[in-house]
Amino acid sequence: MPSLELTVALLSDQAGLPEVAPIDDTAIDGVLAAGAVELLGRMPWSSNATFIARVGDGDGQVLAIYKPQRGERPLWDFPEGTLCLREVAAAEISERLGWDLVPRTVLRDDLPHGLGSLQRFVDHDPEDHYFTMLEAHADEFRRFAVFDIVVNNTDRKGGHLLRAATGEIIGIDHGVCFHPQWKLRTVIWEFGGDEIAEPLLADLERLVDTLTAGDPIIETLLSPIEIAAVRGRAEHLLEARRYPLPGDDHRHYPWPLV
């Protein structure tokens, strides 16, 4: 296995996105889970080691973002080596809610630098972000506001919300979510005090039921206290039925905002 430092040095000057062989949407999960991985470059402006990779097999190829556990910088308030697990957990919670807010993400231990998350790359316009899209996509962001509360997102910057080439609004960078202590830091506060739509509440009820019954996949990614906190935050929203307002107990906005 090559050193992480050497790989970063070799790939840091690469530019542009490569072409990939077309793939059917139904094959993407299998390719991400088992396809051969080729590192192509390092993603700029990432605080942790983050690579773009080509993942492929006989069914085709897909671009993906690889975040190795070995490349995570220690944080004082999150257990070391857990950020890649949280990336996967966010995608799984989005799936349990039926919202498809997070690109398909898997955890693999056979990657070039060992255990890490592998997430499908989203083709998007980098000029778009939360503040440029809010007026036209308010309903999508209401859903994201609920999602970020449930997963306790401590770093929802405007640039972590993308408009995919297909038109969907997608969220990325969920490595610092799921802390059991309330730490929500987000740019999405426009809906504070508003009622949460009934369909979103129904989805939250389903998530609570799933976590209460036990979810074997989530239980491999998060600790029991973290799972209990997810359920507790969802139950609180179901009781309040409104988006919260920022309080004075901690810093509520990330920095930078985008």
Backbone hydrogen bonds, N-H to C=O, Kabsch-Sander energy under -0.5 kcal/mol:
donor,donor_aa,acceptor,acceptor_aa,energy
7,T,3,S,-2.1
8,V,4,L,-2.3
9,A,5,E,-2.0
10,L,6,L,-2.5
11,L,7,T,-2.0
12,S,8,V,-1.5
14,Q,11,L,-1.7
24,D,59,D,-0.5
27,A,24,D,-2.1
28,I,24,D,-0.6
28,I,25,D,-1.0
31,V,27,A,-2.2
32,L,28,I,-2.8
33,A,29,D,-2.1
34,A,30,G,-1.7
35,G,31,V,-3.0
36,A,56,G,-2.3
38,E,54,R,-2.5
40,L,52,I,-2.8
41,G,52,I,-1.4
42,R,11,L,-0.9
43,M,50,T,-2.7
46,S,43,M,-0.7
49,A,71,G,-1.9
51,F,66,Y,-2.7
52,I,41,G,-2.9
53,A,64,A,-2.9
54,R,38,E,-2.7
55,V,53,A,-0.5
55,V,62,V,-2.9
56,G,36,A,-2.0
57,D,60,G,-2.2
60,G,57,D,-1.8
61,Q,21,A,-1.6
62,V,55,V,-2.5
64,A,53,A,-2.5
65,I,119,Q,-3.4
66,Y,51,F,-3.1
66,Y,64,A,-0.5
67,K,65,I,-0.5
67,K,117,S,-2.3
69,Q,115,L,-3.0
71,G,68,P,-1.2
72,E,69,Q,-1.6
75,L,78,F,-0.5
78,F,75,L,-0.5
82,T,79,P,-1.2
86,R,82,T,-1.9
87,E,83,L,-1.9
88,V,84,C,-1.6
89,A,85,L,-2.4
90,A,86,R,-2.3
91,A,87,E,-1.4
92,E,88,V,-2.2
93,I,89,A,-2.7
94,S,90,A,-2.3
95,E,91,A,-1.9
96,R,92,E,-2.5
97,L,93,I,-2.1
98,G,94,S,-0.8
98,G,95,E,-0.7
99,W,94,S,-2.3
100,D,94,S,-0.6
106,V,118,L,-2.4
108,R,116,G,-2.3
114,G,111,L,-2.4
116,G,108,R,-2.0
117,S,67,K,-1.8
118,L,106,V,-2.7
119,Q,65,I,-2.6
120,R,104,R,-2.5
121,F,63,L,-2.8
123,D,121,F,-0.6
125,D,163,R,-0.9
128,D,125,D,-1.9
130,Y,158,G,-1.7
132,T,129,H,-0.6
133,M,129,H,-1.6
134,L,130,Y,-1.6
137,H,133,M,-1.7
141,F,137,H,-1.9
142,R,138,A,-1.8
143,R,139,D,-1.5
144,F,140,E,-1.9
145,A,141,F,-2.3
146,V,142,R,-1.7
147,F,143,R,-2.5
148,D,144,F,-3.0
149,I,145,A,-1.5
150,V,146,V,-2.4
151,V,147,F,-2.6
152,N,148,D,-0.7
153,N,148,D,-2.2
154,T,176,V,-1.9
156,R,185,R,-2.6
157,K,155,D,-1.5
158,G,257,L,-4.0
160,H,157,K,-1.4
161,L,158,G,-1.3
162,L,160,H,-0.5
162,L,170,I,-3.1
164,A,162,L,-0.7
164,A,168,E,-3.1
165,A,123,D,-2.3
167,G,164,A,-2.4
170,I,162,L,-3.0
170,I,168,E,-0.6
171,G,101,L,-3.4
172,I,160,H,-2.3
177,C,174,H,-0.7
178,F,151,V,-3.8
179,H,152,N,-0.6
185,R,153,N,-2.3
186,T,252,H,-2.5
187,V,156,R,-1.4
189,W,187,V,-1.3
192,G,189,W,-1.6
193,G,243,Y,-2.6
194,D,191,F,-2.5
196,I,241,R,-2.2
200,L,197,A,-0.6
201,L,197,A,-1.8
202,A,198,E,-2.4
203,D,199,P,-1.7
204,L,200,L,-2.0
205,E,201,L,-2.2
206,R,202,A,-1.7
207,L,203,D,-2.0
208,V,204,L,-2.6
209,D,205,E,-2.2
210,T,206,R,-2.2
211,L,207,L,-2.6
212,T,208,V,-2.4
213,A,209,D,-2.1
214,G,210,T,-1.1
219,E,215,D,-2.4
220,T,216,P,-0.6
220,T,217,I,-1.4
221,L,217,I,-0.5
221,L,218,I,-1.3
222,L,218,I,-2.2
227,I,223,S,-2.4
228,A,224,P,-2.4
229,A,225,I,-1.7
230,V,226,E,-2.0
231,R,227,I,-2.3
232,G,228,A,-2.3
233,R,229,A,-2.5
234,A,230,V,-2.2
235,E,231,R,-2.6
236,H,232,G,-2.1
237,L,233,R,-2.0
238,L,234,A,-2.1
239,E,235,E,-1.8
240,A,236,H,-3.0
241,R,237,L,-3.2
243,Y,194,D,-2.5
